[in-house]
Amino acid sequence: MTEKCIMPGSTEYSNVRYPGLERHEIFFGRNRKRSIEDGLVVFLTPEKHRGFNGAHGSGSDGIAFNKKLKQLGQRVAMEYYGWTVEDFRKRYGKSYL
């Protein structure tokens, strides 16, 4: 089964799940389910997902990567769904732009 992903292609992540890649919900925590429903997920290697400098990591590169994904995810969602910043804020609790 193909997982819904509305994120554009990138050299930093995959927008298709391949063997060995892990799904990363861009808006995790209390927004994990919404992120999955809205297709705001990417697929990462384990290191890029959970490593020190990965999306969930505490390294400066990981923090920057996480922020970049959230900003891009918000822009993509707003364009894809025709949302305003306020629409996004209502769904996800805050704006990342």
N, C-alpha and C positions, 0 to 999 in steps of 0.2 A: 504494500500500500504506500503510495506517495504521500508525504506529509506536505501540507500547505505551507508555502514560503513565498512571500511577496517581495522579499529583498532582492535587489539587483545582484548580478554576478560580481565577484571580487577575487582578487588574489589573496586576500586576507582571510577569507572564509568560503565555504561552499553554500550554495542555495539549494543543493540536492544532497540527500544523505547517501553516502557511500560507505562500504564496510570500513570499520575502524574509526569513523567519525561519530562524534557525540552531538546530540541536539542541544543547542543553547537558546533558551528563551531570553530574548533581549530584555524584556521587562519581567523580571523574576520576582520572587517573594509573593506578595498578595496579588500581583498582576500576572503570575505565571499562566493561569488558565486563559486569561484574555489574550495574552501574547500568542499562545498556541492557536486559539480560535481565529485570531486576526492574521495569522501567517507571519508574525514577527518573530521568526526563529532563524537561526543560521546553524550550520554544521561545522564543527571544529575538531581538530585533532585533540586527544586528551591533554596534551601539554598546553595548547592554545586555549583550551577550555578551563582546566583546573590548575595549571601550573602557576608558579610564582608570578610570571608576567602574562598569564592568561586572563580571560574575561572575568574570572572569579578570583584572580590573584590579587595580592596586596602590593606587588611591585609597581613602580611608576608606569612602566609600559602597559601593564595589565589594567591599571586604573584609567589610563588614557584610552586604551582599546575599548573598554566597557563604555566610557563616555561617548566615544565616537559611534559605537553601535547604537546607543540610545538616541543620539541626535539624528543619525541617519534613519533609524527605525521610525522616529516620529515624523520626519519629512516624508518618507515613503508612505506611511499610513495615511497622512493627511492628503497626499496626492491620490493614492489608490482609492480611498473611501470618500474623498471630497470633504474632509473634515477641516474645520477651523482649528486654531490653537485652543480655543475654549472647548470645542468638541473633544479634542484629544485630552485636555486636562480633566474633563468630566469623566472620561473613561479610565484614564490611568493615574489620576490624582495630582499630576503636575506636568509642566512643560519642561523639556530638556533642551530647548533652543535658547 
